[in-house]
Amino acid sequence: MRVSDIEWGALHQALRTEYPVPARRPTLPEWIRDLVVAHAGQVLQVEVTRAGLRQAPGGAPDWKRWRLARAVRRAAPRRRKPRR
């Protein structure tokens, strides 16, 4: 994700505002990832958990959830590379 210097500063300011205690503050990438997951879950009407996706009441049809869950499972091994 690309952001300008002004947007980067605004993100840092928002993070500092939401988490005023520095010791409890997540890193900026962790915070952004949580925001993106929450937004995607709300838009797709699914509940995102570490184990997978659960259908929210009145949420997306099963085939959409299955397709998204498959994409998440396929992406996970690519992100996790063995450390040497």
Order of alpha helices (4+ residues) and beta strands (2+ residues): alpha-alpha-beta-beta-alpha
